[in-house]
C-alpha cells in the first residue's frame, strides 16, 4: 500500500512544481508595458536587452522587450552622432514631381494612387 501513496505524493509534488514553474515562466514571458519601459530599465535588463538587440539571430525582429528597448534607447544600441549645425539654414527649392502621384497600387480598399 505504500507504493501507491508514495507514487501519488510524487505526482502531486510534480504537478505543483510544474504549475509553479509554468506560472513563473508565463509571468516572465509577458512583454513589458511601454509605460513601464519609459520609467527605465535596470542595469541588468539594459545589458541583457542591448546584447539581444545586436544578436545576429534577429531576435529584435520578433518585437517584444528587445525591440522596445532598442526603440526607446536607440543611441545605446546603434551608432549615432549629434552633429551641431553651424551657419544659416539653407532653404530647399520646391520641385514637385506630378508623376509620383500617378503611381497606382492595389490594396484591400481597391485601386489607389499616391495623390
FIKOLZA-1660 file (N, C-alpha, C; in steps of 0.1 Angstrom, whole numbers, plus 5000, padded with zeros to 4 digits):
% residues 115
   i   px   py   pz ch aa at
   1 5008 4988 5000  A  X  N
   1 5000 5000 5000  A  X CA
   1 5009 5013 5000  A  X  C
   2 5021 5012 5004  A  X  N
   2 5030 5023 5005  A  X CA
   2 5034 5028 4991  A  X  C
   3 5035 5019 4981  A  X  N
   3 5039 5024 4968  A  X CA
   3 5029 5033 4961  A  X  C
   4 5016 5029 4962  A  X  N
   4 5006 5038 4955  A  X CA
   4 5006 5052 4962  A  X  C
   5 5007 5053 4976  A  X  N
   5 5007 5065 4983  A  X CA
   5 5020 5073 4979  A  X  C
   6 5031 5067 4979  A  X  N
   6 5043 5074 4975  A  X CA
   6 5043 5079 4961  A  X  C
   7 5037 5071 4952  A  X  N
   7 5036 5075 4938  A  X CA
   7 5026 5087 4937  A  X  C
   8 5015 5086 4944  A  X  N
   8 5006 5097 4944  A  X CA
   8 5012 5110 4949  A  X  C
   9 5020 5109 4960  A  X  N
   9 5027 5120 4966  A  X CA
   9 5036 5126 4956  A  X  C
  10 5043 5117 4949  A  X  N
  10 5053 5122 4939  A  X CA
  10 5046 5129 4927  A  X  C
  11 5035 5124 4923  A  X  N
  11 5027 5130 4912  A  X CA
  11 5022 5144 4916  A  X  C
  12 5017 5145 4929  A  X  N
  12 5012 5158 4934  A  X CA
  12 5023 5168 4934  A  X  C
  13 5035 5164 4940  A  X  N
  13 5046 5173 4940  A  X CA
  13 5051 5177 4927  A  X  C
  14 5051 5168 4917  A  X  N
  14 5055 5171 4903  A  X CA
  14 5045 5181 4897  A  X  C
  15 5032 5179 4899  A  X  N
  15 5022 5188 4894  A  X CA
  15 5023 5202 4900  A  X  C
  16 5025 5203 4913  A  X  N
  16 5026 5216 4919  A  X CA
  16 5039 5223 4914  A  X  C
  17 5050 5215 4913  A  X  N
  17 5062 5221 4908  A  X CA
  17 5061 5226 4894  A  X  C
  18 5055 5218 4885  A  X  N
  18 5053 5222 4872  A  X CA
  18 5044 5234 4870  A  X  C
  19 5033 5235 4879  A  X  N
  19 5024 5246 4878  A  X CA
  19 5031 5259 4883  A  X  C
  20 5039 5258 4893  A  X  N
  20 5047 5270 4898  A  X CA
  20 5056 5274 4887  A  X  C
  21 5063 5265 4881  A  X  N
  21 5073 5268 4870  A  X CA
  21 5065 5275 4859  A  X  C
  22 5054 5269 4854  A  X  N
  22 5047 5275 4843  A  X CA
  22 5042 5289 4846  A  X  C
  23 5037 5291 4859  A  X  N
  23 5032 5304 4863  A  X CA
  23 5043 5314 4862  A  X  C
  24 5055 5310 4868  A  X  N
  24 5066 5319 4868  A  X CA
  24 5071 5322 4854  A  X  C
  25 5071 5312 4845  A  X  N
  25 5076 5314 4832  A  X CA
  25 5066 5323 4824  A  X  C
  26 5053 5321 4826  A  X  N
  26 5043 5329 4820  A  X CA
  26 5044 5343 4823  A  X  C
  27 5047 5346 4836  A  X  N
  27 5049 5360 4841  A  X CA
  27 5061 5366 4834  A  X  C
  28 5072 5359 4833  A  X  N
  28 5084 5364 4827  A  X CA
  28 5083 5365 4812  A  X  C
  29 5074 5358 4805  A  X  N
  29 5072 5358 4791  A  X CA
  29 5063 5370 4787  A  X  C
  30 5056 5376 4796  A  X  N
  30 5047 5387 4793  A  X CA
  30 5056 5399 4788  A  X  C
  31 5052 5405 4777  A  X  N
  31 5060 5417 4773  A  X CA
  31 5059 5428 4783  A  X  C
  32 5069 5436 4784  A  X  N
  32 5069 5448 4792  A  X CA
  32 5060 5458 4787  A  X  C
  33 5052 5465 4795  A  X  N
  33 5044 5476 4791  A  X CA
  33 5052 5488 4787  A  X  C
  34 5048 5495 4777  A  X  N
  34 5055 5507 4773  A  X CA
  34 5056 5517 4784  A  X  C
  35 5045 5518 4791  A  X  N
  35 5045 5528 4802  A  X CA
  35 5056 5524 4813  A  X  C
  36 5058 5511 4815  A  X  N
  36 5068 5507 4825  A  X CA
  36 5082 5508 4819  A  X  C
  37 5083 5506 4806  A  X  N
  37 5097 5507 4799  A  X CA
  37 5101 5522 4799  A  X  C
  38 5092 5531 4798  A  X  N
  38 5095 5545 4798  A  X CA
  38 5101 5550 4812  A  X  C
  39 5098 5542 4822  A  X  N
  39 5103 5545 4835  A  X CA
  39 5118 5541 4836  A  X  C
  40 5123 5533 4827  A  X  N
  40 5137 5530 4826  A  X CA
  40 5139 5515 4829  A  X  C
  41 5150 5510 4826  A  X  N
  41 5154 5496 4828  A  X CA
  41 5165 5495 4839  A  X  C
  42 5165 5484 4845  A  X  N
  42 5176 5482 4855  A  X CA
  42 5189 5480 4847  A  X  C
  43 5201 5482 4853  A  X  N
  43 5213 5480 4846  A  X CA
  43 5214 5466 4840  A  X  C
  44 5209 5456 4848  A  X  N
  44 5210 5442 4843  A  X CA
  44 5201 5440 4831  A  X  C
  45 5189 5446 4831  A  X  N
  45 5179 5445 4820  A  X CA
  45 5185 5452 4808  A  X  C
  46 5191 5464 4810  A  X  N
  46 5197 5471 4798  A  X CA
  46 5208 5463 4792  A  X  C
  47 5217 5458 4800  A  X  N
  47 5228 5450 4794  A  X CA
  47 5223 5438 4786  A  X  C
  48 5213 5431 4792  A  X  N
  48 5208 5419 4785  A  X CA
  48 5200 5422 4773  A  X  C
  49 5192 5433 4773  A  X  N
  49 5184 5436 4761  A  X CA
  49 5193 5442 4750  A  X  C
  50 5203 5450 4754  A  X  N
  50 5212 5456 4744  A  X CA
  50 5220 5444 4737  A  X  C
  51 5224 5435 4744  A  X  N
  51 5231 5423 4738  A  X CA
  51 5222 5416 4729  A  X  C
  52 5209 5414 4733  A  X  N
  52 5200 5407 4724  A  X CA
  52 5196 5415 4712  A  X  C
  53 5196 5428 4713  A  X  N
  53 5193 5437 4702  A  X CA
  53 5203 5435 4691  A  X  C
  54 5215 5434 4695  A  X  N
  54 5226 5433 4685  A  X CA
  54 5229 5418 4681  A  X  C
  55 5222 5409 4686  A  X  N
  55 5224 5395 4683  A  X CA
  55 5221 5392 4669  A  X  C
  56 5230 5385 4662  A  X  N
  56 5228 5383 4647  A  X CA
  56 5216 5374 4644  A  X  C
  57 5211 5367 4654  A  X  N
  57 5199 5358 4651  A  X CA
  57 5187 5365 4647  A  X  C
  58 5187 5379 4649  A  X  N
  58 5175 5386 4645  A  X CA
  58 5164 5387 4655  A  X  C
  59 5167 5384 4668  A  X  N
  59 5156 5384 4678  A  X CA
  59 5149 5397 4679  A  X  C
  60 5156 5408 4675  A  X  N
  60 5150 5421 4676  A  X CA
  60 5138 5422 4666  A  X  C
  61 5138 5414 4655  A  X  N
  61 5127 5415 4646  A  X CA
  61 5115 5408 4651  A  X  C
  62 5116 5401 4662  A  X  N
  62 5104 5395 4668  A  X CA
  62 5096 5404 4676  A  X  C
  63 5101 5417 4678  A  X  N
  63 5094 5426 4686  A  X CA
  63 5096 5424 4701  A  X  C
  64 5087 5426 4709  A  X  N
  64 5088 5424 4723  A  X CA
  64 5097 5433 4730  A  X  C
  65 5102 5429 4742  A  X  N
  65 5110 5438 4750  A  X CA
  65 5123 5442 4743  A  X  C
  66 5129 5434 4735  A  X  N
  66 5142 5437 4728  A  X CA
  66 5140 5449 4719  A  X  C
  67 5129 5448 4711  A  X  N
  67 5126 5459 4702  A  X CA
  67 5122 5472 4709  A  X  C
  68 5114 5470 4720  A  X  N
  68 5110 5481 4728  A  X CA
  68 5122 5488 4734  A  X  C
  69 5131 5481 4739  A  X  N
  69 5144 5487 4745  A  X CA
  69 5151 5494 4734  A  X  C
  70 5153 5488 4722  A  X  N
  70 5160 5494 4712  A  X CA
  70 5154 5507 4707  A  X  C
  71 5141 5508 4706  A  X  N
  71 5134 5520 4701  A  X CA
  71 5135 5531 4712  A  X  C
  72 5134 5527 4724  A  X  N
  72 5135 5538 4735  A  X CA
  72 5149 5542 4738  A  X  C
  73 5159 5534 4734  A  X  N
  73 5173 5537 4737  A  X CA
  73 5181 5536 4724  A  X  C
  74 5177 5541 4713  A  X  N
  74 5184 5539 4701  A  X CA
  74 5199 5543 4701  A  X  C
  75 5203 5554 4707  A  X  N
  75 5217 5557 4708  A  X CA
  75 5225 5546 4715  A  X  C
  76 5219 5539 4724  A  X  N
  76 5226 5528 4732  A  X CA
  76 5229 5516 4723  A  X  C
  77 5220 5513 4713  A  X  N
  77 5222 5501 4705  A  X CA
  77 5227 5503 4691  A  X  C
  78 5227 5516 4686  A  X  N
  78 5232 5519 4673  A  X CA
  78 5241 5530 4674  A  X  C
  79 5250 5530 4664  A  X  N
  79 5260 5541 4664  A  X CA
  79 5253 5554 4659  A  X  C
  80 5253 5564 4667  A  X  N
  80 5247 5577 4663  A  X CA
  80 5256 5588 4667  A  X  C
  81 5254 5599 4661  A  X  N
  81 5262 5611 4665  A  X CA
  81 5253 5623 4664  A  X  C
  82 5255 5632 4673  A  X  N
  82 5248 5645 4673  A  X CA
  82 5258 5655 4666  A  X  C
  83 5253 5660 4655  A  X  N
  83 5261 5669 4647  A  X CA
  83 5255 5684 4649  A  X  C
  84 5264 5692 4654  A  X  N
  84 5260 5706 4657  A  X CA
  84 5259 5713 4644  A  X  C
  85 5249 5720 4642  A  X  N
  85 5247 5728 4630  A  X CA
  85 5254 5742 4631  A  X  C
  86 5261 5746 4621  A  X  N
  86 5267 5759 4622  A  X CA
  86 5263 5766 4609  A  X  C
  87 5260 5779 4610  A  X  N
  87 5256 5787 4598  A  X CA
  87 5241 5787 4596  A  X  C
  88 5237 5794 4587  A  X  N
  88 5223 5796 4584  A  X CA
  88 5217 5783 4578  A  X  C
  89 5204 5782 4579  A  X  N
  89 5197 5771 4573  A  X CA
  89 5195 5774 4558  A  X  C
  90 5198 5764 4550  A  X  N
  90 5196 5766 4535  A  X CA
  90 5182 5762 4531  A  X  C
  91 5175 5771 4525  A  X  N
  91 5161 5768 4521  A  X CA
  91 5162 5759 4508  A  X  C
  92 5153 5749 4508  A  X  N
  92 5153 5739 4497  A  X CA
  92 5143 5745 4487  A  X  C
  93 5146 5743 4474  A  X  N
  93 5137 5747 4463  A  X CA
  93 5125 5737 4462  A  X  C
  94 5114 5742 4459  A  X  N
  94 5102 5733 4457  A  X CA
  94 5103 5728 4443  A  X  C
  95 5103 5715 4441  A  X  N
  95 5104 5708 4428  A  X CA
  95 5094 5696 4428  A  X  C
  96 5081 5700 4427  A  X  N
  96 5071 5689 4427  A  X CA
  96 5072 5681 4415  A  X  C
  97 5070 5668 4416  A  X  N
  97 5070 5659 4405  A  X CA
  97 5057 5652 4404  A  X  C
  98 5048 5657 4395  A  X  N
  98 5034 5651 4395  A  X CA
  98 5034 5636 4391  A  X  C
  99 5044 5631 4385  A  X  N
  99 5045 5617 4381  A  X CA
  99 5044 5608 4394  A  X  C
 100 5049 5613 4405  A  X  N
 100 5049 5605 4417  A  X CA
 100 5034 5601 4421  A  X  C
 101 5025 5611 4419  A  X  N
 101 5011 5609 4423  A  X CA
 101 5004 5599 4414  A  X  C
 102 5010 5596 4402  A  X  N
 102 5004 5587 4393  A  X CA
 102 5006 5572 4396  A  X  C
 103 5015 5570 4405  A  X  N
 103 5018 5556 4409  A  X CA
 103 5005 5549 4414  A  X  C
 104 5002 5537 4409  A  X  N
 104 4990 5530 4413  A  X CA
 104 4994 5517 4419  A  X  C
 105 4985 5513 4429  A  X  N
 105 4987 5501 4436  A  X CA
 105 4974 5496 4441  A  X  C
 106 4973 5482 4443  A  X  N
 106 4961 5476 4448  A  X CA
 106 4962 5474 4463  A  X  C
 107 4951 5477 4470  A  X  N
 107 4950 5474 4484  A  X CA
 107 4937 5467 4487  A  X  C
 108 4935 5464 4499  A  X  N
 108 4922 5458 4503  A  X CA
 108 4910 5468 4501  A  X  C
 109 4914 5481 4500  A  X  N
 109 4904 5491 4498  A  X CA
 109 4902 5494 4483  A  X  C
 110 4909 5487 4474  A  X  N
 110 4908 5489 4460  A  X CA
 110 4920 5495 4454  A  X  C
 111 4918 5500 4441  A  X  N
 111 4929 5506 4434  A  X CA
 111 4932 5520 4439  A  X  C
 112 4944 5523 4443  A  X  N
 112 4948 5535 4449  A  X CA
 112 4959 5542 4442  A  X  C
 113 4961 5555 4444  A  X  N
 113 4973 5563 4439  A  X CA
 113 4979 5570 4451  A  X  C
 114 4990 5576 4448  A  X  N
 114 4997 5584 4459  A  X CA
 114 4991 5598 4460  A  X  C
 115 4982 5602 4451  A  X  N
 115 4976 5615 4452  A  X CA
 115 4967 5617 4464  A  X  C
% end
